[in-house]
Amino acid sequence: MKTNLKRILLSIGIISLTISSLYASGKKPVQYNEDGDIIKTGWNLGPLPVVAFDNDRGFQYGALLNLYNFDDGSTYPNPKSAWYFEASAYTKGTSKVIVNYDNREIFDGVRLFAGASYSNEKALDFYGMNGYQTLYDAEALHILTQDEKLLNKMEGGKYPMGFYRHARNLLKAKAELQGHITENFYWEAGYNLNWSTIKAFTPDNYTVLEGNLYDLYQAWGIISPDQANGGLISALRLGLMYDTRDREKNPSKGIWAEAHVSAAPSFLGTSHPFTHVGATMRQYLPIIDKKLTFAYRAVYQGFFGKDVPWYALPVYTVMGSADADWDGLGGYRTVRGLSLNRVQGLQTFYYNTELRWRFVDFKFANQNIALALSTFCDGATVLQGYDLSNRTALTNPGAAVLYEQFIDTTKADALHMAAGGGFRFIMNENFIIALELARCFDKRDGGNAFYINTGFLF
């Protein structure tokens, strides 16, 4: 397994270097910046196979294309514009298509971020609301097989893996503009659309017990019938950003902070109106200049409204990026180690702390290459929970028995934490292959988690 993984990563690196060398503007004389890096100019084209692994979704396979336009090289290592295309699938039942575009000068002094994606998730994680107030124990699960002895029954009091799954189709699109107020202070404005259709998990290869946590949340009235199958979120966003990073994709110093408000009113087509507030603080503290950096991120998000839809809670909103909004707390993009969507609530907080060591830099095939190691600790908690009242206790006494087993609102949520380390291959400060391993501190959040992906978390 380890040998095959090394071969895969080596192949990806060689393919990336070869294609980038072929398509980069190599006819011009090579120029170097003050750090000794080759200044990239013109278009850099990087078509690659997608070979990755996500602990929550399984092995990922497909194809992607990175297009970077460095123009005359005056903005290197940040491209003047960039395209990203991806079509891929995971072995645990997710497939997706992504198109992102970033133009630093769409208008004079105004930057454009635009992105769209569609995902079909047949077995998306659902662990309920309010963190530890909903029962989940990673050690109390087993996967039912086609073995006749295991079909349609529990074994040793354990619940099948499919009990904590549901299915979702999700279309996401966004367009945002960003402009200068002062040198490092920016305004942001944009539009965001999320359209989801949700249903119960239907396994392909085995039969599970009747019902699952998603169905139980409906039986208890926590998820109302008019929200159970998803809906449309159509929102306008306004925000402010402060950015002093030395480079965007792989910063070694500076601050990147932002705050925004999203309004999703019914007159824009939103199925269940609400308001969202988000604030993020990121800082990169150089210990050894451009070699050793301590970085941290602290994120708050809150949902406000009379009837905030449950399907909005897992969405972590992103501004200042062409990426469409990410899935909720837990997993590679938010809190490494925690199971995907493990922490959901009306108001949440999470953090990442990371020590990054860039231990070698070299030139190869006319490309700037660097290798880096990192160690990290991440955490999250629910500040204000979703209403978990059992609204059907009198009309559905059978479900009420299960409610007492799975829901405990007598204690507030606690801090969910995980720690681990990682390795990164960095090319031209923009294309980054990442390997990370994390472990949860509490078995109620998961166990070991391994990821092969791209980029830094923040």
TAFEN-V272623 format. One record per residue. RES is the residue in one small letter. PSI is psi as a letter, one per 30 degrees, with the letter a starting at -180 (none if undefined). Layout:
RES/PSI ; RES/PSI
//
This chain:
m/e ; k/e ; t/e ; n/e ; l/e ; k/e ; r/e ; i/e ; l/e ; l/e ; s/e ; i/e ; g/e ; i/e ; i/e ; s/e ; l/e ; t/e ; i/e ; s/e ; s/e ; l/e ; y/f ; a/l ; s/i ; g/f ; k/f ; k/l ; p/k ; v/k ; q/l ; y/k ; n/a ; e/f ; d/f ; g/g ; d/k ; i/k ; i/j ; k/k ; t/l ; g/a ; w/k ; n/k ; l/k ; g/i ; p/k ; l/l ; p/k ; v/j ; v/j ; a/l ; f/k ; d/k ; n/f ; d/f ; r/f ; g/a ; f/k ; q/k ; y/l ; g/b ; a/l ; l/l ; l/k ; n/k ; l/j ; y/k ; n/j ; f/f ; d/b ; d/g ; g/g ; s/f ; t/f ; y/k ; p/g ; n/k ; p/l ; k/e ; s/l ; a/k ; w/k ; y/k ; f/k ; e/k ; a/j ; s/l ; a/l ; y/l ; t/f ; k/g ; g/g ; t/k ; s/k ; k/l ; v/k ; i/k ; v/k ; n/k ; y/k ; d/k ; n/j ; r/f ; e/h ; i/e ; f/l ; d/j ; g/g ; v/k ; r/k ; l/k ; f/k ; a/k ; g/l ; a/k ; s/l ; y/k ; s/k ; n/j ; e/j ; k/f ; a/i ; l/k ; d/k ; f/j ; y/g ; g/a ; m/l ; n/g ; g/b ; y/f ; q/f ; t/k ; l/k ; y/k ; d/j ; a/f ; e/f ; a/g ; l/l ; h/l ; i/k ; l/k ; t/a ; q/g ; d/k ; e/e ; k/f ; l/f ; l/k ; n/g ; k/l ; m/l ; e/j ; g/g ; g/g ; k/k ; y/k ; p/l ; m/e ; g/f ; f/e ; y/h ; r/l ; h/l ; a/k ; r/k ; n/k ; l/k ; l/k ; k/k ; a/k ; k/l ; a/k ; e/k ; l/k ; q/k ; g/l ; h/k ; i/e ; t/a ; e/e ; n/g ; f/k ; y/l ; w/l ; e/k ; a/k ; g/a ; y/k ; n/k ; l/k ; n/k ; w/j ; s/k ; t/k ; i/k ; k/l ; a/l ; f/k ; t/j ; p/l ; d/e ; n/f ; y/l ; t/k ; v/l ; l/l ; e/k ; g/l ; n/l ; l/e ; y/e ; d/e ; l/e ; y/e ; q/e ; a/e ; w/f ; g/g ; i/e ; i/j ; s/l ; p/e ; d/f ; q/f ; a/e ; n/g ; g/a ; g/a ; l/k ; i/j ; s/j ; a/k ; l/k ; r/k ; l/k ; g/l ; l/k ; m/k ; y/k ; d/j ; t/g ; r/k ; d/f ; r/l ; e/e ; k/f ; n/i ; p/k ; s/f ; k/l ; g/l ; i/k ; w/j ; a/k ; e/l ; a/k ; h/l ; v/k ; s/k ; a/k ; a/i ; p/l ; s/f ; f/f ; l/g ; g/f ; t/k ; s/e ; h/j ; p/k ; f/l ; t/k ; h/k ; v/k ; g/k ; a/k ; t/k ; m/k ; r/k ; q/k ; y/j ; l/j ; p/k ; i/e ; i/k ; d/k ; k/g ; k/e ; l/k ; t/k ; f/k ; a/k ; y/l ; r/k ; a/k ; v/k ; y/k ; q/k ; g/k ; f/k ; f/k ; g/l ; k/e ; d/i ; v/k ; p/k ; w/e ; y/f ; a/f ; l/e ; p/f ; v/j ; y/j ; t/k ; v/k ; m/l ; g/g ; s/l ; a/f ; d/k ; a/l ; d/k ; w/l ; d/l ; g/a ; l/k ; g/k ; g/a ; y/e ; r/f ; t/d ; v/j ; r/k ; g/e ; l/k ; s/k ; l/k ; n/g ; r/e ; v/j ; q/k ; g/l ; l/e ; q/k ; t/l ; f/k ; y/l ; y/l ; n/k ; t/k ; e/k ; l/j ; r/k ; w/j ; r/j ; f/f ; v/k ; d/k ; f/l ; k/k ; f/k ; a/h ; n/g ; q/l ; n/j ; i/k ; a/l ; l/k ; a/k ; l/l ; s/l ; t/k ; f/l ; c/k ; d/l ; g/l ; a/l ; t/l ; v/k ; l/e ; q/k ; g/l ; y/l ; d/j ; l/g ; s/k ; n/j ; r/f ; t/g ; a/e ; l/e ; t/f ; n/i ; p/f ; g/e ; a/f ; a/e ; v/e ; l/e ; y/e ; e/f ; q/e ; f/f ; i/k ; d/j ; t/g ; t/f ; k/k ; a/l ; d/l ; a/a ; l/k ; h/k ; m/l ; a/l ; a/l ; g/a ; g/l ; g/l ; f/k ; r/k ; f/k ; i/k ; m/k ; n/g ; e/g ; n/e ; f/j ; i/k ; i/k ; a/k ; l/k ; e/k ; l/k ; a/l ; r/k ; c/l ; f/f ; d/k ; k/f ; r/f ; d/f ; g/a ; g/c ; n/k ; a/k ; f/k ; y/k ; i/j ; n/a ; t/l ; g/l ; f/l ; l/e ; f/none
//
